[in-house]
C-alpha cells in the first residue's frame, strides 16, 4: 500500500472525518503550501512551490512530482489555477 504517493503531500483527516491533502515544503522549517481536495492538486501545488522558490534564487534541490494521470494540457491548467500560500510566496524577494 502506497501511503504518500507524492513528495510533500500527506492525507489529513479533520473533524467529522473530512479529509484533505496537505502540501508542505521544507525551507528552514516546514511551510504549508495549502490544503487541497485531491492528492493530485496538492502534488501540483508542491511543484508550483518548488518552481516559485527555484525561480527566486533558492538553491535547495527539491524532487518534483510526476503525475502520470494528467496530460500536459490538464497539468498546465491545474498548475495555473492552483493556489499556494501567501506565507510561502512571502519568502521570495
N, C-alpha and C positions, 0 to 999 in steps of 0.2 A: 504494500500500500504506500503510495506516494503521499507524504504529508505536506511538504512545501514544494510544489511543482516549479515555482518561480522564485528568483532571487528577490529578497526584500519583501516578500508577500506572506502574510500569515492570516489564518482564519480567526476571527474574533466573534465570540458569542456574547451578546449583550443581554439586557433584560428581556424577559418574555421570549427567550430563545431566538431573538432577532440576530441574524448573522450578517457580518460584513467582512470584507477583506481589507486588511490594513497594509499599506505600503510604507516601509521605513527605509531610511538610508543612514549610514554612519558617516558623520562629518564632525569630528571632535565631539562625539556623542551621537546618540540616535535622534533623528528628526523624523517625525511622522509626515509623510508626503500627503496622505489623505486616507479616507475610508471610502470603499467602493462596493458596489453591489456584486461584482464578479471578480474572480481572480485574474481574468484577462485584463479588465480595466485597471486593476491595481498593478499588474505587470507592465502595462504600457505607461502608466504614471511613473513607475520606477525608472523606466527607460528615459522618459522625458526629464526626470530629475537628474539622471546621470548626464544627459546631454546639456542641460542648463548649467550644471556645475562645471563640466569639461569646457564648454564654450566660454566660461568666465574665469578660466585660469586655474581651476582646481586640478591638481596633478594625481590624485588618487585614481588608481586603475580599478574601475568597477566593471564587473561582468554583467553585460546587459542580458535581458531575457529574449529568447527566441520563441515566438508564438506561431506555431505551425498551423493553427486553425484559422488564421486570418491571411487573406491575400494582401498584397501591397496597398491596394486602394482602401480596403477596410481598415488596415493598420493605420494608414495616414489620416483617415477621417477620425478614428478614435484618438490618435495622438494629438491632433489639432483641437479636439473638443474636451479632452480630459484635463481636469484642473489639478494643479499641485499647490501645496500650502504656501501662504504668504510668508510664513516664517522661514521656509526654505528659500524662497525667492529673495528674501531679505539678506541672505548670506552673500549673494553675488553683488559685486560693486556696480 
